[in-house]
Amino acid sequence: MPQTDSATSTSDTPSVPRSRAWTVVLTASAGQFLVVLDVSVVNVALPSMRADLGLTAAGLQWVINAYAIAFAGFMLLGGRAADLYGRKAMFLLGLGLFTAASVAGGLAQEGWQLVAGRAVQGLGAAVLSPATLTLVTGAVPAGPARTRAIATWTAVGAAGGAAGGFVGGLLVDLLSWRWVLLVNVPIGVLVLAGAVFWLRESRTGGGRRVDLPGAVLVTAGLATLAYGIVQTEAAGWTDPATVLTLLGGLGLLAVFVLVESRTAAPLMPLKLFRTRAVSAANVGILLCGSSSFGMWFFMTTYAQGVLGYSPLQAGLALVPSSLSVVLGSKLAPRLMPSVGARNLAVTGALIGATGFAWQSTMTADGSFLTTILGPGILMMGGIGLATTPLSTLATSSAAPGDAGLVSGLVNTSRTMGGALGIATLTTIATAVTGPAATPTGLTTGYAAAFRVSTAILVGAALVMLLWLPKSARTVPSKCDRRV
């Protein structure tokens, strides 16, 4: 049977061999890969879904949005549940729910069934994703080894988002759109089997219960805010329904903050944000996510809609960018000791901004080398360099009892940043393109979106330079000393 230990009594637990620790890291990273893959893998399958299920334009949009809203809305609750009820238990529950929903979505016969399956996938991802990062940080002691482990988690997750276009294009071309969802099933089953035997249970709940009012308020607030953000693509930012929805989401989050300040055992202790590294790193992650998520969307649509690539060709064209984000994430731990986490994050953001600025010079008759390959490598290599030190600073500054919550916060920042970025950039691109969606018009709109992304990353670099601590020391906890 799998071994079980509690983070509250780990001082007597023998050290876990390094090979066992990295088995945990790879298992958790595989779960994160599936979660992030499903953010982008359906993009190239949307036309086939629409033709097969008779989806309207609005229905097609909800295939994407249902996943994003459920994912963002339940993320903090999933993170706290991992702390209270066990990281392994929540990993298994989230991955099981995600895999089952993939079956339901892949076998859908009606549009509403597909949208419902995507929403349940997002719920499973919200339970699973925070547990993945907490398992990684709990399996490896604080220091260079943990930084390398977080880099692996970041690289594998980023590769999931980057590989979405290629995997989706390959499956649609060779099989059908249903396999962009059904492919999760064999992978999910294998990861579940590995998790049962290789993961250790750990929790830091100490008998506490979930803060139910806080859980309801933050989930409703984040979901409402995410819904308002994704609606801007169709209705615009000034539409009364959009404004009311966004204000409603912000209002619910304001009430959540008020309730948390007066609750004895809050879902999110507000003292977390007094830690400079946690608050600044999450802002940096949100800003980087708002640019990088949009990059995959615009590059995929540019390759297919303007340059005339097939789904598979578009996916292959983005493979170098996929590899660059992995390389950047894996280089970061080697550079952090000499450069410093803050300086590396700032440098990564500026490298990414250079790539976005280059991409903004795109033309309707651009070549692969100058409009996809070169800019893509800089954009995603820079994001990879920036994300690892930011995640390390945020998670290493958390108390053991809040590790799952901070992991959920990191993922919430990334997801909400991505949702906000895609909605904002799409609105800008559409406004610049105008009613005539010619290749030249589309390219002009996409170029404007990349210029805004450049400004966002330059702003992120400035925020990180001024706000992140120059150095962050972390003290290994009992949970850390298990390995």
Buried (B, 14 or more C-beta within 10 A) or exposed (E): EEEEBBBBEBEEBEEBEEEBBBBBBBBBBBBBBBBBBBBBBBBBBBBBBBEBBEBEEEBBBBBBBBBBBBBBBBBBBBBBBBBBBBBBBBBBBBBBBBBBBBBBBBEBEEBEBBBBBBBBBBBBBBBBBBBBBBBBBBBBBBEEBBBBBBBBBBBBBBBBBBBBBBBBBBBBBEEBBBBBBBBBBEBBEEBBEBBEEBBBBBBBBEEEEBBEBBBBBBBBBBBBBBBBBBBBBBBEBEEEEBBEBBEBBBEBBEBBBEBBEEBEEBBBBEEBBEBBBBBBBBBBBBBBBBBBBBBBBBBBBBBBBBBEBBBBBBBBBBBBBBBBBBBBBBBBBEBBEEBBBBBBBBBBBBBBBBBBBBBBEBBBEBEBEBBBBBBBBBBBBBBBBBBBBBBBBBBBBBBBBBBBBBBBBBBBBBBBBBBBBBBBBBBBBBEBBEEEEEBBBBBBBBBBBBBBBBEBBBEBBEBBBEBBBEEBEBEEBBBBEBB
